[in-house]
């Protein structure tokens, strides 16, 4: 059971980037193994991922209850060494629908601490990245958010976790821009990519998750900072998320919200019914 569940949990990470539509099938298979064969150390992760499926189907109350259950099961099922991975999915993908983001940040910080203690570096840094994002979206002091996201970016770069590193840098660039000027160049270490570099990064076409991440921040950047509406994406974020059936997360909902603000602004400015419909 442990070997098979471990294989499926690794496959979840790949599917999130390459084919989100298949994630539900994998999560359901992991839960089936747990129900049929009983609890093992990885069973809490199966429950956490099943809660993720319930979020996508709209059963929010049950999803939240199962998410909290998954965290408690890590103690009863001798799964403390997997607490970091469970906290990553529960905090970043489940709890946010029912808890304040400040509370979600605490769950991810717990996952970061546990991951460091048991040597699960990837889950620890994944939680650290989600923690930096949660405090940023919840309105924490921007300088603290900037410094935290910079530490996260540097840690990910040192470990060569480039698929997470780019997303962490996006948060750093955005918080630095909110504090200083639009580009925030005075806040950027020389080895971090600029905003223009991130916008043209080849991963935007190859990595679905990173592409959504960039587009969500782009709408925020346009409406709050630049007011430059000339280079809007050809396809809206909400349309893309619906088509790809990607699991929703706070940053994606925030991106959809700012996409609506941009669309309504352009509808008023240009008197264009297409923008009203998009908004």
N, C-alpha and C positions, 0 to 999 in steps of 0.2 A: 504493500500500500504506500509506504513512504517513498519508494523509488518512483512509482507511477505518479503520485501526487506531485512530487518534486519536478518531474518532467513536464507535467501540465502547467505548473506554476511558472516555469521558465518560458513555456510556449505563450502564456498570457502576455508577457512583456513584448514578445515579437509581434503578436497579433494586434496589440494596441497601436503599433506603428504602421503595420503593413495591411491588416485586414480586420478592422474593428468588428465587422459583422459576425465574425467567427468566435468572438470572445464569449458570447452567451453559451454556445455549445460546449466550450471547454469548461466553463464555470459549472454548468449543470452536470457534466460528467464527473467533475471532482466531488460535487455534493453527493452524487449517486454512489460513488465509491465509499464515501464516509458513512452514508446511511446503511449500506449493505454490509460493510465489513467492520463497522464500529470505529471508535475514536483512536486516533494516533496523534503523534506530535504535530502533524501537518493538518489535522482536521480543522483547527481554528481558521486556518487560511482558506479552506474550502467553504466554511460558513461565511467568511468575510466576502469572498468572491460571489457567493450566491446572493448575498445582500446587494452587491453591485448590480446583479441581474435584475433584482426587484426594483432598484432605483430606476433602471431604464424602462421598466414596464409600468412605473407609476405607483407601485405599492410602497409608498414612502414610510408609513408607520412600521410595517413589518420589516422593511429593510433596515431601519434604524435599530429596532430591537435585536435583530440578528447581528448587526454590527457590534453592538455593545456586548452581546453574548460571545462573539468571537474573541473579543479582548479578554473576557473572563475565562474562557476555555483554555487560554494559553497557560494558565496556572494549573487547571485540573487535568489537562491532557499532557502535562510535561512538555509544553510547547514554548517555554520561555525563550529558547534560542530562535524561535520564529516570530516573536512578538514584534520585532521591528518591521517585518514584512506585512504582518497583519495590521499594524498601526498605519502603515502607508496606505493601504487600500481603504481601511475604515475611515481614517481621518480625511484623506484627500478625495475619496470617491463616494462615501456613504454619509458620514456624520454631518457634513456641511448642509444637507437638506433640512436638518432639524435642529442643529446647534449653531450658536454664534461662531463666527470665524475665529474669534479669540480662543474659544474652547477647542476648535479644530486644531489650531496652532499648538495647543498644549499636547494633544494626542500625537501630533507629528514630532514634537520635541521629545516626548517619551520614546517614540520609535527610534529617533536619532541616538538618544542616550543608550538604549538597549542594544542597538546595532553595534555601537562602538564597544560595548562591554563583551559581546559574544563574538565579535570579529566579523559580523555581516556588514562589510563596508559599503556594498552597493545599496542595500536597504537603508543603512544609516544615512548615507548622503542623499538618497531619494527623499527620505523624510525631512532632511535638512532643507532641501530645495522647496518642498511643499510648505514647510514651516515659514521660510522666507516669503513665499508667495501669500500665505494666509495672513501674516502680520501686515503685509503691504496692502492687501485688499481690505483689511479690517480697519485701516486708518491709523496704524501705529506711526510714531514719529518718523518722518521721512529719512532723516539722517541715520537713525537706527536701522531702518529698512535697507538703506543704501549700503551701510557697512556690513550688514548681515548677508545681503545678496552678493557682495564682493567676496566675502569669506567663502560662501558657498561656491561661487564661480572658481575661485582659486583652488579650492579643495578638489572639485571635479576635474579641473584641468590637470592637476598634479597626478590624479589617478587615471587620467586619459578616458574618463567617462564622457566622451564628446557628445553623445546623444542627449545627455542631461545638461551638459555644460552650456550649450547654446541657449537653452531655455532660461537658465539661471542668469546668463549675461543679459538677456532681454529685460528681465526685471531690474537688474542693476542699471542698465542704460536708461530705463524709464524713470526710476526713482532719482537718478542723478539729474535727469533733464527737468524733473519737477522741482528740484531744489535750485538748480542754476538756470542757465539759458536753455534753449531748445535742444542744442546738441550736447551740452554738458561736458565738453571736451576737457575742461580743467579737472573734472572728477574721474577721468578715465585713465587707468593704467595703460601704458603703451602696448601691452600684449593682449588687450581685450579688443575684439572686433568693434568697429563703429556701428552706428545704427544703419548706415547705408550698406555696410558689409553684410549685416544680418538680413537686410531686405533682399539682397541679391544672392544670398547664400544658396548653393546648389541643393542643399538639404530641403529647401522649401518645396521642391517638386518631388523629392524622394521620400521625405518623412512627413506623413499626414499630420501627426500630432504637432510637430514643430511649425508646420504651415498654419494650422489653426491658431496656435499660440501667437505667432507673429501678427496674423490678421486681427486678432482680438486687441492686441496692444496698438496696432496701427489705427484702429477707429478711436481708441482713447486718445492717442497722440494727436490725431487730426482735430478732434473736437475741443480738446483742452488746451493744446499747445500751439500747433502750427496754423490751424484754420485754413490749410491748403487742401482744397477739395478736388484738385486736378488729377490726382493719381489714385483714384479709388479702385479697388479690385473689381475685376469684371463680374465675378460671381460673389454674392453676399455670403457672409459667414453662416447665417442661419440656414440658408439653402444647402450649403455644403455639409453642415453638421447633420441635417436631416437625411440627406442623400447617403452619407457614409455611415449613419447610425452610430455615431461616436458617443461613448459614455460622457454625460455632461459633468462639468466641474465648474467651480466658481468663476474662474478666469474666463471660461467660454461664455457663461451667462452674462458676465460683465461686458464682454466683447459684443454680444448680441444686443445688449442694452444700448451701448454707444453707437452701434450700427443703426439702431432705430433713431437715435438723436440726430445723427448725421443725415439720415434720409429725410426726416421731418424738416430739418433746417434747409436742405436743398429743395424740398418740395415748396416751402414758403418762398425761398429765394428765387426759384426758377418757375414756380407755378406748374410743376411737372407731375402729372398724376401717377407716373411710374414710381416716383420716389415716395408718394403717399402710400401706395400699395406695399412697397418694400418696408416702410416704417411700420 
